């Protein structure tokens, strides 16, 4: 305790203003202090490497007990190298460069230190821009370790007040802050395992005699988790795990950075996340089972290296795929370790079961269904007294079932081989839905009478068995089903739609992706009766016209404060601006509450005169609000 008090006293002595001068030779090694209330136990809501819906989390989220305004301290001496303000993302953020090449990042801030805040505000007014990304000279805003540089907040895409804290190396790689052993963070809880999943990796593999990904709950005894009964398996199998780490608060599920899989004492797979490249965020889709995430919201770690996975933190034999022995059980051990060394073990056994043709526990189906899994087209149909026939031209041949029972039959078609023109099952004709096979790392153009999709070399993770369809929606609109939304895209593809007619007001007409009961604006450019747009997600798309202007609702308008709520019914807000007595007025936008709040150039001047607020949506509709403030 005496040692902690000495640290706290030292920090207080170091908390002087920005009069310090930055010199490259001041430090050769940085000893970071904790950026919030150093010397006081802290609580985390997120860790580096944690799985987020579209990216790996690059730092730690430090809780502020749901309060805004805690002083944020420079973790080490250096200079403020960058300041950004955006409605989403980090919101208000500062970057501090340190002598040894490291940079610390502080996100979701409520406000910057006064001198930094004044400079940034002046630049926003000079550029007439609410969003900004500024870089600073070395001696413009020097800081010493422990200086207050900002105050914690809830800006950007934050879901509650906290400080996001990154440590980045000279290559801009995010380094795990917990590896720097901050005494403020205590972690004695090992990772938690909720479920595992087993996945057949090719057409001849089986889990419990079926070609089907299967999930299993586990039981816990101490720090050990087990599947009490062996799982029947055959061939090549992929193991996945639903797990998370708990640092100090059970409500927050953090990432598990270190996972190791061994079979019969041979290490098969190792994941070790000690750094991340923030510029390769979409690579997370190769690290998790993206299809399972789309269907259930659960993010299962793949404990195998899938095709297209270029992440650098894996070591594996046979890409981590488990090959089930034919003559004896395969014992599997999974070791999960957090940054503090707390360890959890999971044990399971795979019992070899040669694939039978008759599988009695198949669920009955009333109609023909199909899915794709890797290179396999799986068709599930009611069992019929006649053989299924595949037709190529006028020549039929029998399609043998992979397995069946009296009610249900399953067919497994290898998509790497030429597909038939059609398959007749139970006297129903099925046309293969795949309109193209698109290889990765290749320029490829798919074209049809109703749409085109242009693929670039870096757009796909793996071979894509592309599907597309056009149907009529409930309101008689044309719905373009493009791709399978359970398959991730690495980068955006260009899509061109060819509608039967051009809308009367094409400048306000764009493409939207159907998202539940709502729509996501995709935009588009009209040319020669077609409209082209880009997308990073497959799904259902429609062409809609937005002719309704957005809405401005005043919340508080007086000499001391201007605050408004904005809303658009369809295409979304593209631009906002305000003037007061003809002079540009800075508006800060909070996208969580959809509110605009004015920040005058001179903070203590009363807000008087004619206020004009102009709001433009993505379709070009404009709404103006005028009020005279006496």
N, C-alpha and C positions, 0 to 999 in steps of 0.2 A: 504493500500500500504506500509506503514511504517513497518507493521508486516511482510509482504512478504519479504521486503528487509532484515529485521533482520534474517528471516529464511535462505535466500540466503547467507548472511554473515556467519551464523553459519555453513552452508554446506561447504563453502570455507575453513573455519578454520579446519573443520573435514577432509578435503581431504589431509591427509598426507599419506606417503607410508606405506608399509606393515611392518614397524618396530614395530607396535603395537603387543602386546602379547595377545592371546586369553585366557580368564579365564571363567570357567563355572559360576562363581558367579558375573560376571560383570553386567549382566542384568537378571531380572526375567520376564520382559515384554518388548517386542520389539515394538518400535515406528518406523514404516517404513517410510523412505522418498522415494520420487519418483525417479526411477532409471535413468531417463534421464532429464537433465536440470531442477532440482527441483526449484520450485518457478515460473516457466514459464508455461503459459497455454499450454497444450498438446492436441494432437488429436489422436484418436484411430481408428484402422481399424478392430478390432475384440475384442470380449469380452468373458469372461468365460461362458460356457454353449451354446455358439453359435453352430448351427448345421453345421457340415462339412460332406462331402460325406461318410466318414468311421468312424467318431468319433465325440464326443463333444469336442469343443475347451476348453482347460484346463486353459487358462490364458487370458491376454489382449495383443493385438498387438499395440504397440506404434509407431506411424508414425515418420519418420525422414526427412520428406519433400523430399523424394526420394534421400537422401544423405547417404553415407557410412562414418563411422569414428567418429560419435558422441560418446563422452566418456560415458561409462556405469558405474554407481555408485552402490556400495553395498548399498542395501536398509536399512541395519542395521548391527551392528557389529557381528562378528562371525569368521568363517574360511571357505575357499574354500574347500569343501568336495569332489568335483567330477568335472572332465572335460571330455567331449566327443567330438569326431570328427567323423561325418558320412557324406556320400554324400547326403543323404536325411534327412528327419525328421528335427531336430533342427539344423543340420549342426554343427557349432562350438557352444558349450554350456557350461556354468559354473553353478555349484550348490553351494550355500553358506548356511552353517548350522548356525543357530542362537541359543543362549543359552536357549531359552524357548522351543526348539524342532521344531520350524518352519524351513523350508528350502525355500529359494528363488531360482528361476531358470531363467536363462538369455539365450535365444536362438537366433539362426541365426546371431551369432556374426561374425564380420570380422576378428578379432584377439583378443587374450588374452593380458592381461597386460604383460609387457616384461619378468618379472621373471617367470611367469606362462607359458608363451609361450615358453621360452627357455627350461624349464624343460620338457614340453610336447613334444617338438621337439626332445630332447635327447631320450626320451622314445620311440618315434616312430622309431627313427633310431636304438635304441637298440633292439626293437622287430621286426624291418623291416616290419612295418605295417602302412599303411596310415590311416586307421580307428583305433580308440582307445577309450577305456573307462577306465579312471583312477580314483582311489579313493585316497584321501590324509589324512594324519594325522592331528590332531587338530592344532598343532603349525607349520605346514609346510607352510601354506599360510594364516596367520591370516589377518583379515581386520577390519577396523573400519567403522562405518556408514559414507558414503560419499566418501570412497576411490574409485578411478578409478580401476576397475577390468578387463575391456575389452573395446572394441569399437564396436558399432553397425554395422551390415552388412546385407548381403543378401544370406547367405549360407544355405545349406540344401534345403528343399522343399519350401522355401520362394518364394512368387511371386513378391516381391519388397522389397527394403530396409526398415527394421523396426526392433524393438526389441520385441521379445516374452518374457513376464514376467509372471511367475507363483509364487504363494505362496502356499506352501504345509505344512500340519500338520504332526504330528509324525507318522500317519498311511499312509503317502504319499498321502493323499487325497488333491486334488487341491481345495483351498479355493478362493472364488471370490475376486480378488484384489480390486474391486470397493467398497466392503463392508468396506474397511479400510479408506474410505472417503479422498482420495487424492485431495487436493485443486486444483491441476493442471488440473483435469478433471471436466468439467462442462457439465451437461446434463439436459436440460429443455424440451426435446422433448419426448412425450409419444410414446409407440409402435404403429406400423402401421399395419393395417389389409388389406390384398389384396383380399383374397377369403376365403370362407368356403367350406367344403364338407360334405355331409351326406351319410352315408353308412348303408345299411341294415345289421343287425347283425345275422340274421338267415333266414331260408327258407320262413318263413311266413311274413317277414318284407317287406315294400315297401317305396320307395321315389318317389313321383309323380306317383304312381300306378305301378312302375316298381321295379324289383329286380336289382338295378343298383346304383352304387356309382355315385353321381351327385355333380358337383361343381357349386358354385354360386358367382358372384361378389357382393360386398357390396358397399353401398353409405355412404359418410362421411358428418357429420354435427358437426363441432367443434371436440371434442375428442370422439364423439359417431359415431359408425358405425351401419348400419341397413340393413336388407333385407326388402324392402318396401312391398313386398307381402308375405303372408303366404305360406309355403311349405306344400304340401300334404304329409302326412306320416302315417305309420301304424306299430305297433309292436315295436320291439327293434331297436333303431337307434344309430349309433355312429357318433359323431361330430368331425370334423377335421378342422384345421385352418392353413392358409398360412399367417404368420405374422412375423414381425421382429422389432427390436428396432433400433433407430437411436441415437447415442450418441451425435455427434456434426458435422457429415459430412454426407450428404445424400447419398453419393456414397457407403458407407459401411453399409451393412445390418447385424446387430448384433443379438444375441439371445434374446428371451423373456423368462426369467427364472421363472416368477411367473404368473400362469394362473389359474383362478378359474371359474367353470361353475356352475350355479344354474338354477333350473327349478322351477318356481312358488315359489321363495324365499327359496327353499331348496338347500343347497350346495350339489352338486352331485360329483364334481371332483375338486381336487386341485393339481397343480404341483408347487413345490418349489425347485428350483435348487440352493442351496447355496454351495455345494461341489460336487466333482466328483472323481471317482476312475479311474485314467488313465489306469489301467490294465483291465478294462472292457469296452473297447472302442466299441466293436461290439454290445453292448446292445442298442446303438442308433437305430439299425434297428427295435427294438420293440417300440421305442418312436415315430417313424415317419411311414407314410404309404409308405413302401418300394416299393410296386408295382407302386404307382403313381410316386415315384421318378425315378424308372427305365424307365417309359414311357415318362415322361415330364421333368424330372430334378427338379421339384418342391418338396420341403421338407415340407409336411404338418405335423404339430404336431397332434398326436392322443390325443384327449381330453377324452380318455377312456383308461383303463389299459387292454391291450390285453393279450391273453394267452402267456405264456413264458416270459412276461415282469417282470424282477426281479429288476428293478431299484428302489432305496429306496426313491425317492423323490415324491411319490404320496400318496394322501389320497382320498378315494372314497367311494361312496355308489353304490352297484351293479356294481362295476368296472367302474363307470362313464357312463354306458350305459343309454341312455334316453328311457324310456318306454312311448310311446305316448298314452295318455288317449283316450278312445273310444268315449267319449261323449262331450268333450270340448277341445279347443285349449290348447297346451302346450307352455307357454312362456319361452324362454331360454335367459339367460343373461350370457355373458362371460366378465370377468374382466381380463385385461392384465396389469401387472405392471413391471417396470424395477427396477434396484437396487436403483436408486435415488428416487423411489416413484412416478414417473410419470405414470399416469394411463389412459388407454383407455377402453371404454366399447363397447360391441357389443350386439345387440338385434335382435332376430328373433323369429318367431312364427311357430309352427308345427300344422297344421290343420288336424285332424283325417279324414282319407279317407279309408273306408273298401275296401280291394283289389277287384277290379272288374275283371271279366274274359275278357271282351272286353275293350281294350285300344286303342283308335283310333289314337294316335299320334306315334305309333311305327314306326321306320324307316324300310323301305323295305330292304330285303336282297336277294341276288341272289344265295347264296349257304349256306350250313349248317356251322355254326360257334359254337365254344364252349370256355368257360373259366371256371376256378374254382375260387370260392370266399369262403374262410373259409371252411365249410363242404358241400358246394353246388356245383354241376356240372350244370352249366347253358348252355343249348343248344338253339341256335336261328336258326330257319329254315324258309324257305318259307312256307306259309300256303298251305296245300294240301287237296284235297277232301276226303282222306282216313285217318283213324286213325294211329297214331304212335304205333308200337308194340314192346314190349320188350320181348326178347326170353331168356328163361332159359332152356337149353336142347332143347327139341322139343316143349315146352309149351309156347305159346304166351299169353301176356296179354296187354291190352290197356294202353298206357301212356297218362294220361290226361294232357292237356296243363295247365300251370299256368295262362297264359293270352295270348291273340292273337288279331289280327284284320284280315282284308281280305287279307293282304299281308304277314304278319309275325306272327309266332307262337313261344312262349318261353316255354321251358320245364325246370323244376327245379328238379334235382335228388339229393336225400339225400345220400351223400357219406358215412355216418355212417352205412347205411344198405347194405345188400348184393347187389352187382351190377349184372345186367343181363349179359349174354354172349354177347349179341348184341342188338341194337335198330334199327328198320327199320323206317325211316322217309322219306316220299316222294319217296318210293321204293328204297331208298339208305340205305345200311347197315353200321351202325356205330359200331365199336368195342370200348368199353371203353378203353381210353388210359392209364389208371392207372395200372402200373405193380406191385405195392406194396403199402400197407398202413403201414407207418413206425411211430410207436409211439415215443414220446420224452423220454429221460431218460432211454433208453433201448439199449442194444447191438443188432444189427440187421444186417444180411447179405442178400443183394439182389443178386441173381445170375441168369444169362441167358446165352445162348450159345455164346453171343458176348461180354458181359461185366459183371463185378461184382462191387458192391458198398458196402463198409463196414462202417456202422454207429456205432459211439461210444455213450456212455450215455450222453455226453455233446455237441453233434454235432447239435442238432435241438432245435429250440425255441418252436415248436408246432408240432402236428401230421402232417405228410407229406404224401400227396397223390402223390407218386412218379411216374414220367413218364420217359420213355426212348425210343429211336428210333435210327435206323441206316439208313442212306440214302446216296445217291451218290451226291457229290458236282459237281460244274460246270466243274471242271477239272478232273472229273472221280475219284476224291479221295473219300475215305470213311469218312463220317461225323457222329460222334457219338453225338446225341442230348441227353444230360443227365440232367434231372431235368428241372425246370422252373426258368429262371433267375430273375423272379419277386418275388421269394421266397428266403429270406436270410438264410444263414447257420450261426450257432453260432460259430462252429469251423470247421476245415478241415475234410473232409471225404476222405477215401482211395478208389481209383478207379483202377480197373484192366481191361484193354482192351485186347480182344482176336482177333487180326487180322488174316485174312486167311493165310497170309504169313509173314515171317520175312524179313525186308529189308536187302539188301546186306551189308550195313555198319551200323549195329545196334548201334555201339558206338557213331555215330553222328546223330542218329535218336531219336526223343523224341516226347512228346505230346505237342500240342499247343492249346490254347483256341482261337477261332475266335473272334476278337474284331473289329467290323466294317470291314474295308478293310485290317486290319492288323492282327497280331497274338501275343499272349502273351505266352511266354515260360513257360511250366509247368514242364518240365523235365520228369523223369520216369526211372524205373529200369527194364531191360529185364530179364526174367526168364521163362524157358520152353515155349518159343514162345509167351509169354504174356508180357505186359508192365504195371507197376503199378506206380501211382503218387497220389499226394494229391491235393485237391482243396478246396477253400473257396467260390467259385462261381460256380453256375450251368451255363450251356450254351452249345455251340457246340464245339466239340473237334476233332482235326485231328492229324494224325501221319505224321510228316514231317522230312526230312533229310536235315541237314545244313552242307554242305561241303565247304562253302566259308569262307575264313579267314576274320577277321575284317580289317578295314582300318585305317591307321594312317596318318594324314595330318599335316605336320609341319606348324606352324603359325609364330613362332619367335624362332630362335635358334642362340644364340651368347653367349659371355662370361657373359653377364648380365642377360639373361633370356632364359629359355627353356619353350616353350608353344606349345602344340599340340592339335589337335582335333581328337577324335576317334569315330568310327561308326561301327556298325555291322548290316548286312542285315536281320537277322532273330532271332537267339537265344538270342542275347544280350551279353554284356560284362560281363565276370565273374571275370577276374583278370587282373591287369596291374602291371608292375614293370619296373624299369629302373636302369641301372648302369652307372657310369661315371668313366672311367679308372678302371673298375672292382669292384668299390665300390658301394654299394647300395645307390640309390638316391631317396629321398622322393618326391612323386608326389601328389599334391593336386588335387582332381577331383571335378569339378562343373558339376553335372548331368543336370542342366538346359541348359548349353551351350555345354555339352559333351566335355569339355576341360580339359587337364591335364597341371598343371604348377609345375615346379620343385622348391623345397625349399631346398637349400644346408644345410649341417650340420653347416658349418661356413658361416653365411649370407653374409659376405663381400668378401669371396674368389671368384675369377673369375671361371667361369664354363669352364674348358678347358679339352681337351682330347677326347677319344672315348666314344660317347654316344650310348648306346644300350637300346632301349625300346621294351619290349615284351608285347604283348596283346593277351589274350586268351578269346575266347567266351565260352558260356555255352555248346556248342557242342564239345569243345576240339580243335577247329581250332586255330592255332597260327600264329600271324603276328609279324615279327621283323622289327625294324627300326634302322639303323645304320648311324651315322654321326660323323665325327671328327671335333671338335671345336678347331680351331687353337689358 
